[in-house]
Amino acid sequence: MLPIVDKPLIQYAAEEAEDAGIDQLVFITGRNKRSIEDHFDVAYELETALERAGKQRLLKTVRTILPPKVNCIYLRQAEPLGLGHAVLCAQPVVGEEPFVVLLADDLIRGDCQGVVEQMMEMYGRYGCSILSIMEVPEDETGRYGIVETRSGPDGVLRVVSIVEKPASAEAPSNLAVVGRYLLTPGIFDHLRQVRPGTGGEIQLTDAIAALLAEESVIAYPFRGKRYDCGNKLGYLEATVEYGLAHPELGTSFADYLRRTVR
């Protein structure tokens, strides 16, 4: 689990969900991913050692990694068959309720409000699936699911079409879907029917494209800044900016950068 300053990425994702009022977190894990379960488990030995040492601040940090009201469920994806398959693995738990898909590698610092909370407020008004989007350079459309949209009388963007990783010459726009999805349970029927694509993977994008024939899907330009921590530059940028904003590190970190960056 990659850390950003003092917390792993998965912790930032969990906190964003918790801040939006979500009290059941479903983790889809693969082989050798026990570290996620261990991170959110109760560490009795560590808590006892910190309590004996009188390190109350650290003890409080450890005990609040997961609030008491939040329940974690861990499901195993036996084979890496794509994001769509991972979402489908959660269906027995999710049932017939709307749900959020949150990809931890996309770290997003919301403007005063987390992106999941922003999307849940919009769902309260429109009651349909919502995709978080942002503009990307035209030569990067091949890295994302790209949407074509139409603006309604209310100014809200409705998705007209969505395509997975199109070349720039074939992309319907430069509006890319990034790692936050709020989906209605109707998506599961389409995930079961989607034919595997390249590499045998089941694409969530293909299921969303099929869902468009049945219900509206909103493209939401979220308020905040996204860091793509799946690549080195995005991870470095997040580490620097979160470090500068950290109350205990900001000043000393800034001084260090001034001394070392020429």
Secondary structure as UniProt FT lines:
FT   STRAND          3..4
FT   TURN            5..6
FT   STRAND          7..8
FT   HELIX           9..19
FT   TURN            20..21
FT   STRAND          24..29
FT   TURN            31..32
FT   HELIX           34..40
FT   HELIX           44..52
FT   TURN            53..54
FT   HELIX           56..63
FT   TURN            68..69
FT   STRAND          71..76
FT   HELIX           83..89
FT   HELIX           91..94
FT   TURN            95..96
FT   STRAND          99..102
FT   TURN            104..105
FT   STRAND          106..110
FT   HELIX           115..126
FT   STRAND          129..135
FT   HELIX           138..143
FT   STRAND          145..151
FT   TURN            153..154
FT   STRAND          157..164
FT   TURN            168..170
FT   STRAND          175..183
FT   TURN            185..186
FT   HELIX           187..193
FT   HELIX           198..200
FT   HELIX           204..211
FT   TURN            212..214
FT   STRAND          217..221
FT   STRAND          224..228
FT   TURN            229..230
FT   HELIX           232..245
FT   TURN            247..249
FT   HELIX           250..260
//
